[in-house]
Amino acid sequence: MRPGITAAGTAAAGPGRSAIGALNNAGRIFAEFDCRWIRVANLGLRRPGFNT
């Protein structure tokens, strides 16, 4: 391990799996954000006077 590489790189198991781990983490974050955003959007769209 070289000093100066990012924490995301060190958290991965190895150089071959770092990209896969980053994609998996990004997928989880985006899925969670997507669910929250959809919930907020649904609440906003149901509010009367939202789309005037």
C-alpha positions as CSV (number, residue, x, y, z in Angstrom):
1,M,0.0,0.0,0.0
2,R,1.5,3.3,-1.0
3,P,0.9,6.3,1.2
4,G,-1.3,8.9,-0.3
5,I,-4.0,6.7,-1.9
6,T,-7.5,7.5,-0.9
7,A,-9.4,5.9,1.9
8,A,-11.9,4.5,-0.6
9,G,-9.0,2.6,-2.2
10,T,-7.6,1.3,1.1
11,A,-11.1,0.1,2.1
12,A,-11.3,-2.1,-1.0
13,A,-9.9,-5.6,-0.8
14,G,-7.4,-5.2,-3.6
15,P,-6.5,-3.3,-6.7
16,G,-8.6,-5.6,-8.8
17,R,-11.7,-5.3,-6.6
18,S,-11.5,-1.6,-5.9
19,A,-13.5,-0.6,-8.9
20,I,-16.1,-3.2,-8.2
21,G,-16.3,-2.1,-4.5
22,A,-16.6,1.5,-5.6
23,L,-19.4,0.7,-8.0
24,N,-21.3,-1.4,-5.4
25,N,-21.0,1.4,-2.8
26,A,-22.1,4.0,-5.4
27,G,-25.0,1.8,-6.3
28,R,-26.1,1.4,-2.7
29,I,-25.9,5.2,-2.1
30,F,-27.7,6.0,-5.3
31,A,-30.5,3.5,-4.6
32,E,-31.0,4.9,-1.1
33,F,-30.9,8.5,-2.4
34,D,-33.3,7.5,-5.3
35,C,-35.8,6.0,-2.8
36,R,-35.7,9.1,-0.6
37,W,-36.0,11.5,-3.6
38,I,-39.0,9.5,-5.0
39,R,-40.7,9.7,-1.5
40,V,-40.1,13.4,-1.2
41,A,-41.3,14.0,-4.8
42,N,-44.4,12.0,-4.2
43,L,-45.2,14.0,-1.1
44,G,-44.6,17.2,-2.9
45,L,-46.7,16.2,-5.9
46,R,-49.6,15.2,-3.6
47,R,-49.6,18.6,-1.9
48,P,-52.4,20.8,-3.3
49,G,-51.1,23.8,-5.3
50,F,-47.8,22.1,-6.1
51,N,-48.3,22.0,-9.9
52,T,-50.1,25.2,-10.6
